[in-house]
Amino acid sequence: MKVFVDSSAFCALAIPKDTHNIDAKLIYNKLNKLKAPFYTSDYVLDEVYTLLKSRSSHKTSVKFMENIERGKINIIRITENIEKEAKTIFKKFDDKRLSFTDCSSFALINQFGIDSVFAFDKHFRYHHYSHPVQSCEL
């Protein structure tokens, strides 16, 4: 099982007052026990650093950044091909809550055959992937 981690999950893990904090920790611990490899993108991390700074503090954001640098998460860099696919996806959706970063995540999930998503954003469940993708839940 390859797990893509979205910004909503990262924020829930990093901010104790986040409404999903307890669930996020339980899911994360469950996935760790299964030794599931974690993936994310440089775009997601960009989004997380900014969100943590605004929703919590600069200190929280920097601490998270340092943990990512020491961690074992696979960071996928957005290439021209992935960006092109993300633009195609983005143009199809007029949902105001769907970011370009989300569209790049959908493209990555398709291209790398990632089969699970750790996120609290519901739109990850509704996107049509090129292969079966499940949500990581309790």
N, C-alpha and C positions, 0 to 999 in steps of 0.2 A: 504494500500500500504506500503510494507516494502522496504526501499531504501538502497542499498549497496553503500557506498561512496568509490571510488578508489583514489589512490594517485594523479592522474592527476587532479581530482576535488579539492582535498585538496590544492594542490600547486596553482592552479588557484585562489582559494579563498584567500590564504595567501600572494601571491606575486602580488602587484599592477601592475607590468609591464608585468605579464604573458599575453599572447595573448588571453586567455580565461577568464580573470578576470571579465570583465563586464558580460558576459554570465553566468559565475559561480555564481555570486552574484544574478542575476535575477532568476536563477533556484533554488538556495538555498532559497531565499525569498518566491518563489512560493510553494516549498515543506513545508516550515515552516507554511505557511498559511493553508495548507492542513493537518497540524499536522501529517505528515508522520514520522514514526519512522526511525531513521538513524542507520545503522549497518556498521561496518568495522571490520578489523581483526588486531591482533597484528603484523602480517607480513606487512600489508599495512602501519601501523603507523611507523614501523621500516624504511620502505622505504621512507616515507614522511619526517621523521626527518632528514635523510641523504640528501635527495634531497633539502629540504629547506636550509640546511646549505651550500650546494654547489652552489645552484642557487641564493640564496639571502644572508643570513648571519646566524651566530650562534645565534644572538639575535632573529631573525625571527623564527628559529627552536625552541628555548626554549620557546618563547611566545606561539607558536602553541601548544607545548607539555603541557604547563600550562593550556591553554584553553581546551584542550581535557580532562585533569584531572578534570576540573570543569564542563565540558559539560554534555550533556544528550545523548551522542552517545553510542550505545550498541557495546561493543568491544568483538568480538568472538575470543577466543583463539584457535590456531591451535592444534588439537588433533592428536593422531597417526592415527586414521581412516581418518581424513581429509587430513593429509599429504600423506597417502597411495594413496588416490584418486587423489591428486594433482600430484603425481609421475606418475600415469597412464595417466593422461591428458598430462603432460609435455612430456612424451615419444612419444605421438601421433603427436606432432607439431614440425616442424623444423623451424618455423618462428623465426628468430633471435631477433625480438623485443618482443617476448612473454617471460616474466620472470616466474620464479618458483612462485613468489608471485602472479602473475596473475592466474596461474593454481590453486593455493590454494584458490584464490577468487572464481573461477568457481566452485570448489568443495563445498565451503561454501554456495554459492548461491543455488546450487542444494540441499544440505543437509537441509538447513534451510527454503527452500521455499520462498526465497526472490524474489520478482517479478519486481523490478526496479533497475536500475544501474545508478548512477550519476558518469559519467566518460567522459573524452574526448579522451580516447584510443578507436580506432575503433574496435579492436579485441574483445571487450566485446559484440559487436553486432553480430559477426560472430560465436561465440561459440554456440554449440548445447546444450542447457540446458534440464533438465528433465521435465521442465514445462515452460509455457510462461513467458518471461522476456522482459521488455521494457526498452528503454533508456529514461532517464529524459532529456527532451529537452524543449525549450521555446515554 
